[in-house]
Amino acid sequence: MVVTVLLATLALLALAFLGVLLATARRRGALRPKPEAIVLGAIANFLDTLGIGSFAPTTAWLKLRRLVPDSHLPATLNSGHALPTIAQALIFIHLVRVDPRLLAACIAAAVAGATLGAPLVVRMPVRAVQAIVGVAMLVAALLYAGANLGWLPAGGDALTLDGPRFAIAVVAHALLGALMTFGVGLYAPSLILLSLFGLDPIAAFPVMMGACAFLMPVAGVRFARSERVDLRVVLGLALGGIPAVLLAAWVVESLPLTALRWGVVAVVLYAAALLLHASMGRDRHGGRVPATQPHR
């Protein structure tokens, strides 16, 4: 019953978010998705469905190609990947067994955290955004490398958590939901935490995907209406991402995930260095630079 309610609510949330996104893009004359963003959305959400994550590789490419200003990164990430993430959640919540109480509680906590975090992000100074996203990408690169080197917890075979572990998981997802609105990916820390507590890693997928799928459109409505977002990139990410999710769900068993992660590590580290350098506000000769840079 709980799963059925979650799936129905998620479908309605997707339709509501899509309506807001299209209406806002129409008013701003931004209904034509950027072709490069469509390709990026396909690649990033393909990786996302495999559990690698979409925020870090998307941030890396947006930064390297200077597709959006750094201050636009959190809004573009949360709005652009919302619909593909909903597609993931609909698939995994339906197919993978996990305790419905844990699933619903972590989703509610993540949404609450995102609701509090989104208003802060749209008012945050540009250099603070650059610094937070840069540090987040360094952490993401470390987690990808840790997964390849076998440093991360293998997890157990439980489908639920009880007592203090249940409570800690819920509180942690509230914090992770708030961090998502700053452009910090939720998948890796959620998977690590739940695995440490003995949850089957496969059972963690509907939890982390469900949490993101609910919080991203909730935060995304505010982000889509803000001035710090490129709606042409957002629409491109969504348009490319949804079919990629469906494809990845079919071929997840046959891909070289280790090689994919190492490739992502290299790109993410380089982009993180650029963001952190920009956050310090100095050019390569040591002078101050403006808080915002021109982007094409």
URCOR-V147665 format. One record per run of one state. SS is the DSSP state (H for helix, E for strand, L for the rest). FROM is the first residue (numbers start at 0). TO is the last residue. If there is no record, write none. Layout:
SS & FROM & TO
SS & FROM & TO
This chain:
L & 0 & 0
H & 1 & 26
L & 27 & 33
H & 34 & 48
L & 49 & 53
H & 54 & 64
L & 65 & 68
H & 69 & 79
L & 80 & 80
H & 81 & 94
L & 95 & 98
H & 99 & 122
L & 123 & 124
H & 125 & 148
L & 149 & 156
E & 157 & 157
L & 158 & 161
H & 162 & 179
L & 180 & 185
H & 186 & 195
L & 196 & 197
E & 198 & 198
L & 199 & 199
H & 200 & 224
L & 225 & 229
H & 230 & 253
L & 254 & 255
H & 256 & 278
L & 279 & 280
E & 281 & 281
L & 282 & 286
E & 287 & 287
L & 288 & 295
